[in-house]
């Protein structure tokens, strides 16, 4: 699963450049045959505007949200894109400067205002960004483009028009929610975010948003907190990007990457600072893993611990014979991987890109196993009795349970990231296959498949081609878990048609079809296939 290619020509720099939106869809040129069951839209989000006037955005997660869509009907394919008309975007375009502070770019006060109005604007508090560049998902019958703040942006997925900004804080005690909800078959949405817990200390809430309402009211208005996880440190919650959910449990991994809230609040009110300035790593605590029952929501106070790691994406999570098994894409150590995702690093020449990745945390696909009854063996004994895994859990004298993972895949500076599974068939269940985007020193250059049971791997890769997260779409009457296709948007800057939607057979990653357009697209993070 290691990359076969180097990138000395630096074509990857093109996926971090500003593009324009389209006024109408572009027809695509299809080679191969689009499977007949693919009738719908591939929707994806990422940054599309990397500077405003003379002011650059500095971090990968700062560019303004651009929504992309490949439409499929009867073998015909079109490509369309529009900027999401968030407050951050509209105000930036109107004033021709960065108006709202983004993840790694701070907005400075309007230079045209005098010192008094500048002084007073400091006390209005900081405006949190609504730049929804990370993902899109359904709630009830609506679709929302999202980032990780308290703002969700309702979009029309047919026209890509922006409909309205929704503040989740109006409905539930939460400071923000992740871009990685879990969605059940009936449409119930679960998500997690930091919140104020009891006694002015920080905590994490799991929120449940019900499915489509009979009376057609907005399900978001009926959001409820299901369960609360405590924070290892009172004023420093961990950064949380996703969570695990099995049939009956939630799994929350509390990593050493902390948000220093005091720094956050004071820094913002006094001087120009951004979200990235407020992260710090706890080098002592390692990683704490928490579980909670789902029905009824109830925190279970087991003290699972493991060594320091960074975590963005869970792969899957299921129960088996009194254990919770969960797989994830980890990054070794306590340093924050986002420190390596400044645009200046990503746009550097290949040798420099490789040098940066040498000192960054190393990626690893891991399986952890949590015993639901950790007190049945004596101290120091491995509690995991599942025959198919080498992951261990050991009760220590201080009452903590130490976990060691089974490594499912490890390649130096070769990440298996942006993972996907056959969610419909396998989410929360024992499963065999994971699919992912392969990062080569942080440059996305291949699509990977991993058998989590045998560790067998498959790769699709072409030179100077930069794919995105592969989304799995199941064949209608599928029996096998990997009976379906993968869809990815690939950018090949040097090709006559620079962007294409690639369709692979999920069994062996062989190409089934591609739909090419004569236009370049920047990087996209996450998205969905809407039938």
N, C-alpha and C positions, 0 to 999 in steps of 0.2 A: 504493500500500500504506500510505498515510498515513491516520491516523484521521479520520473525518468528524465526530466528536463531541467535545464538551467534557463535563466531569463536575462542574458547579458544585454539584449536589445532594449529591455526596459519597457516593453509594450504595456505592462501592467499599470504604468503611470496614467494611462488613458482612462482607467476606470475611476480616477479621482479628479475628473475635470468637469466643469460646468457644461450643461447642455440646455437646449430650449425645449419647452413643451410643444406638443403638436396640436394643430387645430382640428385635424380629422385623422381617423385611423389610416395607417399605411398598409397596403396589401403585402403579404410576405410570399416569397418564392419557396415552394415546398419541394424537397427531395425526399424520396422514400414515400411511405404511405402512413398518413395519420390514422391511428386505430379508430374504428367507427364509433367506439363508445366515448371517445373524447369529443364531447359537445359541451363547451362551456368556456370558462375564462381562467387563465393563469394570472393571478394578481400578485404584484410584488412591490415592496417599498424600499427606498434607500435615499441617500442624499443626491441632489441634482444641481444645487446652486452652492458653489464652494467659496464665493466671495460676493460682497455687496458693495458696489461702487469701488472705492479704493481699499475697503476693509476685508481682509481674508478671514475665513473660518480656519481654525487651527487643528481641530481634532476630527477623526473619522466620523464621530457621532454628532457633528455640528451642522453639516450642510443641510440645506432646507429640503423638506420631504417632497419626493417625486414619486408618484404612483404610476406603475407600469402595468399594462394589460395585454396579453396575447389572447385573442378570441378565436375559438375553433367552431366552425359549423360546416358540416358536410365536406370535410377535407380541405376547406378553404380557411386561411389563417390571416388575421390582421394584427397589427401592433399599434398601440395607442399609449400616450402618457400625458399626465397633467401634474403640475405642482399642486399640492394640497394647500388651499388658501387659508392657512392658519393665521392667527394674529402675528406670530413671529415673522411669517413670510410677507404678509400684506404690509405690515408696518415697515419692514426692512426695504421693500420695493418702493413704498411711498416716500420714505425719508432718505433712501439711497445710502443707508448705513446699517450696521448691526444695532438693532434697537433692544432686543431681548437677549439676555445672556444665555448662551448655549453651554453644552457639556464642558467644552474646553476653550471657549471664546467668551471674553466678557464684553458686555455692552457698556460703553462709556456714556456719561450724560451728554445730552445734545449740546454741541459746542456753541450753538447760536443763542442758547439761553443765558441770561445773566447769572451772577453768582447767587442771588437770592433764590431764584426759582430752582437752581441746581441744588441748593442747600435743602429746600423743602422737599424736592423730589426724593431725596435720600430717606425721608421719614415715611414715605408711602409704602415702604417695604419693597421687597424684591418681587418682580413679576417672574413667575415660573414659566418656563417655556412650554408651548403646546406643539412643538415641532415633532410631528408623529412619523418619524422616518424609519421605524423599526419593524412594524408588522401590521397586518390587517386580519381581523377575525369577526365572526358573526356573534351578535347578542340578540336573541329573539329573531326577528325578521330583518334586523338592520345590520349594517356592517360598519366597523370602526377601524380607522387607522390610528395607531398607537405608538407611544414611546414609553418612558418609565415614570412619568410624573402623574399628577392627579387629573390631567386633561386627556380625554379621548375625543377624537374628531370623527363625527358621523359622515360617511361618504356614500355617494351613489355609485355603486360598482359597475353600472352600465355606462354612465356618461363620465364618470370620474369627477363629478362635481362635488364640491365641499358643501355639506348641509348644515352642521352645527357643532359647536364646541360644547362638550359636556364635562362638568367638574364632578368627579366621583366623590369628592369630599362633601358634596351637598347631601349625600345619601348614606354615607357610612364612615366610621372613624378610621381613616387611612390617609397616609401622607402621599401615597402614590401607589400604583400597581405595576406589576411586571408586564412585559410584552409577550409573556408565555403562559397564558391561561391553560387550564385543562378543560376540555369541553366533552360532556357526556353525550351518549347517543340521543337523549331526549332534548339536548340543547342547553342543559344546565351548565353554567360557566363557573369555574373555581379559579381564584387568583390569590396572590399574596402580596403584602406590602408592609412597610414600616408604619407604626402608629404610636401614639402616646398610650402607654399602658397604665397600670395602677401606680399610685404614688409618684407621679411625675417621672417615671422611668420609661425608657423606650421598650417597645415590644414589636411583634410581627402578627398581623391579623390575616387569617384566611377568610376571604369573602366569597359568598355564594350568590350568583345572579341567576334567578330562575329562568326557565325556558319561556317561549312565547305565551303571553297571557290570553286567556279566553276572551277577555273584554278588550283586547288589543291595546291595553295600556303598556307603558314602557317598562320592560323588566328591570331596567337599571334602578328605577324608583323603588323596587322591592328588594334591593341588595341587602344582604345581612352578613354580619360577622358570624362565622361558624365556630371558630376556635382561635385562641391566642397562644403564640409561642413567646416565652420570655427571652430577653436579650442577655447575652453573657456579660455585657457591660452596660451600665446604666445609661450613660449619655452617648454611647457610641454603638449604634446599630451596625450590623454587617450589611454590606452591599448584597442585595438579593436579585437574581436575574431570572431564576426559574425554580420550580419545586417538583417533588415527586408525588405521585398519587397512585396508590394501588386501589383495589376494590373497597377496602375498609379503612385505609390509613392514609395520612399525609406524611411525607418525609421532607423535612426542612434542614438543609445543610448550612450551618452558620460558619462562614469562612473568616479568616483573619483580616480580610479587607474591610476596614471600618470607615464609617462616615463620622467625622468628628463634628458633631452637631454644634458645639459651642463655637468652634472655628468657623463653621458654616454660617451661623447667624451673625457673628461679629464681623467676619471678613466681608460679608456681603453688604453690611450697612455702612462700612467705613471706606473701603477702597475697592477698586476694580478687582473682583476675583470671580472664579467660575467653579463649577461643580468639581472638576478634577483637583482643584487646590484643597479640597476638604476631605480627600481620602487619605487614610494612613494605614499602615500594616501593623498588626499586633504580632510581634515576633515570638511571643511567649506561649500564647494560649493554644496554638494548633487549631484544629477544626472540631467544632461541636456539631453533633447530629441529633436532631430532635424528631420525635414521632408524635402523632396525635391520632385518636380515633376519629372517624368521619361521621358516623351516626351512632349516638349523638356526639357532637363535636366535643372532644375531651383530650386535654394534654396528658401525655403519659410521661412521668418524670424519670425516665431512664437516662443515665449520663453517658451516652455514646461519645467516644473521642477518637480522633485519628490525627495523623500528622498534617501540618499546614498544607493547604492547597487552595488554588483558585478554582472557581466553578462558574460557568455561565449556563451550560446546557445539560439538563438531565436527558437520558435517552429513553428509559422505561423503568417501571417499578411494579413488582408483583409479589404476591404472597405464595409461599410454598411450605407446607408442613410445619407451621409454627415459626416461619422466618419471613422477613421482608427482604427481597433481593432487589437491589437497584443499581442500574448502570448509568455512568455519567462520563462526560468529557472533562477530565480534570487538567489542571496546570500545576506542576509541582512547586512547592514553596509558598512563601507568604507575599511575594511581590505582586502588585496589581498589573495584570496583563495589559490593561488599557494604557499604561505608561508607554507602551511600545506602539500604540496606534495613533500617534500624532501624524498628521498628513505629511509633514516634512520627512518623517521616517519612511512612510509608505511610498513616497514619490522619489526616494533616493535611488541612486544607481545600484545595480544588482549586487556588487561587492559590498556596498555599504548596508544594503538591506540584510545581507547574510551576516555581516558583522553585528548588527543590532540584534538579530535573532539568536546569535550565539550566547548573549548574556541575559536573554529574556527567560522567564520560566519555561520549562519543557512540558509539552503536552503528553497526556496519557489517557487511554480509555480504560476505565476501571469498573469493577463490579464489587460492591460492598454487600454484606449480608448482616442483617440485624435480627438477633434472637428476640422473639416476643416474650419469652420467658427466660430472662437472663440469670435467674437465681437457682436453676435446677442442677447446675454442676458446681463442683467446688472451685475455689479461686485458682486462676492460673491455667485452667483447662480450656481448650478450644470448645466453644459452645456450638459451633456450626457443624451440623451433622448431615447436611445435604451432600449426596455423593458426587455431584457434578461440579463442585467449585472448590478452589483452594483458598477462598476468602475465609478469614478467621475473625472470631470475636472472643475476647478473654476478659473475665471479670478480674479487676485488680483490687488490692487491699483497701484502697480509698473509696471503693464503691463505683468507680468509673469502669466502663466496658470499652476496652481498647480494640479498635478494628484495624485489620490489615486487608487491603483489597486483593482481588485477583486481577492481574493485568490482562486486559483483553487485546490491547494493541499498544505498542510503544515504538516510535521511530523518532530519532533526534530531529527536532525542528520540523517534523512532519506531523501536522495535526489532523486528526479526524474530527471535524467540527461541524456546527450547524446540522446536528444529527436529525434523522427522520426515520420513522418506522411505518409499517402498515397500521396506522393508528386505529382505523375502523375495526380491524380484526383483532389487533394485539395489544392495544393500550391497556395497561393494568393487568396483563396476562403474561404467563410464561411464553417467551417468543424466541425466535432464532436469528432474525436478520435486522441489521441497522444499516442505514445508508447515510452518507455524509459528503460534505465538501472537503477536499483535501487541501490543506494550507501548506505551502512549501516556503518556510521562513516567512510566514504570514501572507504570502502571495497565493491566492486561490487558483490552483492549476489542474485540478483533477476531481473526478467524482469516484467515490469509494463505496464498497459494500463489504460488510463484515458479518461473518457467521459467529455470533457470540458464544455458541456452544463448542464449535470446533476451531475457531479462530481463523478459518479460511477467509481469504480476501480476494476481491475483484477490483479492477480499476479501469475507468475510461479516462483517456488523456490524449490531447493533441498539442503539438508545439504552438507556442504563442497564443494560447486560447485560455480564457479566464472565466470559468463557470461560476454559477451561484448555487446556493443550497438546493439540493435535489428534492423535489416534492414527489411523494409516492401516490399514485392513483391506482386503485385496485381494479382489476378486470371484473365486470359485473358478476359473473357466477364463479368467482375464484374459489378454489378449494385450498390450494397451496398459499402459504403466507406471502411468498414472493411472486405470486401470479399477478402481474400488473406492470405499470410503466413508471419511469422516473422522468420528471420534467425539470429542466434547468435553463436559465437564460445564460448563454455563453457570449462573451465578447472576444472577438478576434480582430484587434485593431488594424492589422495589416491586410486582412482579407478584403476582397472587393465589396462584400456585404458584411459589415463589421459586427452585426449582432444577430444571433439566431436563438430560437427556442429549440432545444435539443430534446428528443424523446428517445429514451433508452429502454430496452427490455430489462426489467428488474431482476430477472433470473441470472443473466450473465453480463449485464451492462453492454450488450451489443446495441448498435444504433438501429433504431426503427425508422426515424424520420428527423428532418430538421426543417424549420421554417425561418428563412433568412430575410432580414431587412437591411436596406442600405442606409443605416444610421447607426451612430454609436450610442451605447447606453452606459451610464456609470454603474458602480457597484450597487447591488441590492442585498439586503440582509435576510428578511423573512417574507413569507407570503402564504398564499393558499390557492388551491384549485377549487373553483366554484362550478359545480356541474351545471 
